[in-house]
């Protein structure tokens, strides 16, 4: 069943249950009000009879000095002298007429509201799906072009031979290729699992997994992690991407060492500390850090970055 149909069905059930409860209370209140009105009428007509008044009784009411009820009538009041009987189906017919009128008005209102809600929901979902499909196509197109570029550069490097500049370009190209494959795998994961939900994630395992896929390129990666496990309930795709981007950025701009430490805060929350000695490379565009800040905001994590003699990143999940 499509998402908008599930939402519409759920909303219909909620409205139906809400109106059913309200209507039940309304009918109980109306029944008590009608019975009280009948008893008040009975007192008035009984007093009129005591004064020898001969006003015509309503069709649904009978008054007698004997307690024997008429067929189809039930006792509603005894005044001390008169027994007042009311037709048994009178209250039921009053309630049924009110209930039918209420049902038709509520049904019309619910149909109009659900129609407006459905049209608004479908329009917004259609726009969101179009934007999502366009974004997926653009990302796939970008990764495809990047893959073609890497393949063509490999051919060019083979033509250059084994000169020092060629080796340097080969290392850069290998780093780019690794990033390309990780990005492509992430896109494939997001495309297959569109509704990634929060789950218990072991931060230590995520960091160790990121370590296994990264190479230092002559620079050292050092990890200090507790022997136990640091669990946090979060989106697994976001936290894997956050850790991967932070480590890649630390390696990219480090001189010789990247130190990663995992521990807990005083409140028991997982804490990730990344520190690297800043190398002589020129600074990047800052896009990576913007992505990291965005992901941290999505995760609800506290992210702090400090650049002095060393580049330090602190993340509290």
C-alpha positions in Angstrom: 0.0 0.0 0.0 1.3 3.4 -0.9 2.4 5.8 1.8 -0.4 8.4 1.1 -3.0 5.7 1.3 -1.7 4.4 4.6 -1.7 8.0 6.0 -5.3 8.5 4.7 -6.5 5.2 6.2 -4.9 6.0 9.6 -6.3 9.5 9.6 -9.8 8.1 8.8 -9.6 5.6 11.6 -8.5 8.3 14.1 -11.4 10.6 13.0 -13.9 7.8 13.1 -12.9 6.7 16.6 -12.9 10.4 17.8 -16.4 11.1 16.4 -17.7 7.8 17.7 -16.6 8.7 21.2 -18.0 12.2 21.0 -21.3 11.0 19.5 -21.7 8.4 22.2 -21.3 11.0 24.9 -23.7 13.3 23.0 -26.4 10.6 22.7 -26.1 9.7 26.4 -26.5 13.4 27.3 -29.4 13.8 24.9 -31.2 10.7 26.3 -30.9 12.1 29.9 -32.1 15.5 28.7 -35.1 14.0 26.9 -36.1 11.9 29.8 -35.8 14.9 32.2 -38.0 16.9 29.8 -40.6 14.1 29.8 -40.7 14.0 33.6 -41.1 17.8 33.7 -44.0 17.6 31.3 -45.5 14.8 33.3 -45.5 16.9 36.5 -47.1 19.8 34.7 -50.0 17.7 33.2 -50.5 16.0 36.5 -51.0 19.3 38.3 -53.4 20.4 35.6 -55.5 17.3 36.2 -55.5 18.2 39.9 -57.1 21.5 39.1 -59.6 19.8 36.8 -58.0 21.1 33.6 -58.7 19.1 30.5 -55.8 20.0 28.2 -55.1 17.5 25.5 -52.2 15.2 26.3 -49.4 14.7 23.8 -49.7 11.5 21.7 -46.6 10.0 23.4 -48.0 10.4 27.0 -50.8 8.8 29.0 -51.8 9.6 32.6 -53.8 7.2 34.8 -54.6 6.8 38.5 -53.9 3.0 38.3 -50.4 1.5 37.9 -51.4 -0.8 35.1 -49.5 0.4 32.0 -51.0 0.5 28.6 -49.6 -1.7 25.8 -46.5 -0.1 24.3 -46.2 2.4 27.1 -43.8 2.4 30.1 -44.0 4.3 33.5 -41.8 7.4 33.7 -43.2 9.2 36.8 -45.5 8.7 39.8 -46.6 12.0 41.2 -48.4 10.5 44.3 -51.8 10.5 42.7 -51.2 9.9 39.0 -49.1 7.4 37.0 -47.5 8.9 33.9 -46.7 6.6 31.0 -44.7 7.4 27.9 -44.7 5.5 24.6 -41.7 3.2 24.6 -40.3 4.1 21.2 -40.6 7.9 21.8 -37.1 8.4 23.3 -35.6 5.9 20.8 -37.0 7.7 17.9 -35.8 11.1 19.2 -32.3 9.7 19.6 -32.4 8.0 16.2 -33.4 11.2 14.4 -30.7 13.1 16.1 -28.1 10.4 15.4 -29.0 10.3 11.7 -28.8 14.0 11.3 -25.5 14.1 13.1 -24.1 11.2 11.0 -24.9 12.9 7.7 -23.4 16.2 8.7 -20.3 14.6 10.1 -19.9 12.3 7.1 -20.0 15.3 4.8 -17.5 17.2 6.9 -15.2 14.2 7.1 -15.3 13.6 3.3 -14.5 17.2 2.6 -11.6 17.3 5.1 -10.1 14.0 3.9 -10.4 15.1 0.3 -8.6 18.4 1.0 -6.0 16.6 3.1 -5.4 13.9 0.4 -5.0 16.4 -2.4 -2.6 18.5 -0.3 -0.6 15.3 0.7 -0.5 13.9 -2.8 0.7 17.3 -4.2 3.5 17.6 -1.6 4.6 14.0 -1.9 4.7 14.2 -5.7 6.9 17.3 -5.5 9.1 15.6 -2.9 9.4 12.4 -5.0 10.3 14.4 -8.1 13.0 16.3 -6.2 14.3 13.0 -4.7 14.4 11.3 -8.1 16.1 14.3 -9.7 18.7 14.4 -6.9 19.3 10.6 -7.3 19.8 11.0 -11.1 22.2 13.9 -10.5 24.3 12.0 -8.0 24.4 8.9 -10.1 25.4 11.0 -13.1 28.1 12.7 -11.1 29.5 9.4 -9.8 29.4 8.0 -13.3 31.4 10.9 -14.7 33.9 10.7 -11.9 34.3 7.0 -12.5 35.0 7.7 -16.2 37.5 10.4 -15.2 39.4 8.0 -12.9 39.5 5.4 -15.6 40.9 7.8 -18.1 43.5 9.1 -15.7 44.7 5.6 -15.0 45.5 5.2 -18.7 47.3 8.6 -18.7 49.4 7.4 -15.7 50.5 4.3 -17.5 51.7 6.4 -20.3 53.8 8.6 -17.9 55.7 5.7 -16.6 57.3 5.6 -13.1 58.6 9.1 -12.7 58.3 10.8 -9.2 55.4 13.1 -10.4 53.6 10.1 -11.8 53.9 8.2 -8.5 52.6 11.2 -6.7 49.7 11.4 -9.1 49.0 7.7 -8.7 48.8 8.0 -4.9 46.3 10.9 -5.3 44.3 9.0 -7.9 44.1 5.9 -5.6 42.9 8.0 -2.8 40.3 9.6 -5.1 39.2 6.1 -6.3 38.8 4.9 -2.7 36.6 7.9 -1.9 34.6 7.3 -5.1 33.9 3.7 -4.2 32.8 4.6 -0.7 30.5 7.3 -2.0 29.0 5.0 -4.6 28.4 2.3 -2.0 26.7 4.8 0.3 24.4 6.0 -2.6 23.5 2.4 -3.3 22.7 1.8 0.4 20.5 4.9 0.5 18.7 3.9 -2.6 18.0 0.4 -1.4 17.1 1.4 2.2 15.1 4.6 1.7 13.6 4.4 5.2 16.6 4.0 7.4 15.5 4.2 11.0 17.3 4.8 14.2 18.9 1.7 15.9 21.4 0.9 18.5 24.9 1.5 17.0 28.2 0.6 18.5 30.4 3.7 18.0 33.6 1.6 18.6 32.7 -0.8 15.9 31.9 2.1 13.5 35.3 3.7 14.1 37.2 0.5 13.8 35.4 -0.3 10.5 36.3 3.2 9.2 39.9 2.5 10.2 40.0 -0.7 8.2 39.0 1.1 5.0 41.3 4.0 5.3 45.0 4.0 4.5 47.4 6.5 6.1 49.4 7.3 2.9 52.6 7.4 5.1 50.7 9.0 8.0 49.8 7.0 11.1 46.4 6.3 12.5 46.3 5.6 16.2 43.1 4.6 18.0 42.5 4.6 21.8 39.2 2.8 22.4 37.6 1.2 25.5 37.5 -2.6 25.7 33.8 -2.5 26.1 31.1 -1.1 23.7 29.7 2.4 23.3 26.1 2.2 22.2 24.0 5.1 21.0 20.6 5.1 19.4 20.9 6.9 16.1 20.8 6.7 12.3 23.5 4.1 11.3 24.1 5.6 7.8 24.6 9.1 9.1 27.0 8.1 11.9 29.1 6.0 9.5 29.3 8.8 7.1 30.2 11.3 9.8 33.0 9.2 11.2 34.3 8.4 7.7 34.3 12.1 6.6 36.1 13.2 9.9 38.8 10.6 9.5 39.3 11.3 5.8 39.6 15.0 6.5 42.0 14.4 9.4 44.2 12.2 7.2 44.1 14.5 4.2 45.5 17.5 6.1 47.7 15.8 8.7 51.5 15.8 8.6 52.3 12.5 10.2 49.8 11.4 12.9 46.1 11.2 13.4 45.1 10.3 17.0 41.5 9.1 17.6 40.2 8.5 21.1 36.8 7.1 22.2 35.5 7.5 25.8 32.4 8.5 27.7 31.4 11.9 29.1 30.5 12.4 32.7 26.8 11.9 31.7 27.7 8.6 30.0 27.4 9.7 26.4 29.9 8.4 23.8 32.6 10.9 23.0 34.8 10.9 19.9 38.1 13.0 19.8 40.1 13.3 16.6 43.4 15.2 16.7 46.0 15.6 13.9 49.1 17.6 13.4 48.4 20.1 10.6 50.6 19.5 7.6 51.7 22.0 4.9 48.8 21.3 2.5 46.7 24.2 1.5 43.3 24.3 3.0 40.3 22.9 1.1 37.1 24.5 0.2 35.5 23.8 3.5 32.7 21.7 1.9 33.7 18.6 3.9 33.3 20.4 7.3 30.0 21.9 6.1 28.7 18.4 5.4 30.0 17.2 8.8 28.2 20.0 10.6 25.0 19.2 8.7 25.2 15.5 9.6 26.0 16.3 13.2 22.9 18.5 13.4 20.8 15.7 11.9 22.1 13.3 14.5 21.6 15.8 17.4 25.4 15.5 18.2 27.5 18.2 19.8 30.3 19.0 17.3 33.2 21.2 18.2 36.2 22.1 15.9 39.4 23.9 17.0 42.3 24.7 14.7 45.6 25.9 16.4 48.8 24.0 16.5 46.8 20.9 15.9 43.4 20.3 14.3 41.0 18.9 16.9 37.5 17.6 16.5 35.2 16.7 19.4 31.9 14.9 18.9 29.5 14.0 21.7 26.7 11.7 20.6 
